Amino acid sequence: MSVDVTISGIFAGIVGTILGFPFDTVKTKMQTNKNKYNSMRTTFYKVAVEEGLKNGFYRGIGSPLVSLTFLNMLNFSSYDFF
């Protein structure tokens, strides 16, 4: 098992979660409040203005960040091994 593959998996988990989490937040807000958030652009704008970038888009990222980083590390390592 290669160390650089493991590090690549960790990096992929961190970057993928950080980049994808705001989209999941927007998707969830659109699903739960269809009257207020009717398009993706509007939802991004309203969340950024009303809640701020940090609280609006990244609140609750801790658990997915840890679990998806571990999952990607495990996937990359097992693919390299087998």
Residue pairs with C-beta under 8 A, 6 or more apart in sequence:
1 77
1 80
1 81
2 80
5 76
5 77
5 80
6 73
6 76
6 77
8 76
9 72
9 73
9 74
9 75
9 76
9 77
10 69
10 72
10 73
12 72
12 76
13 65
13 68
13 69
13 70
13 71
13 72
13 73
14 65
14 69
16 68
16 72
17 61
17 64
17 65
17 68
17 69
18 61
18 65
21 57
21 58
21 61
21 64
22 44
22 57
22 58
25 47
25 56
25 57
25 59
26 37
26 40
26 43
26 44
26 47
29 37
29 43
29 47
30 37
30 38
30 40
30 43
36 46
37 43
37 46
47 56
47 57
48 56
48 57
50 56
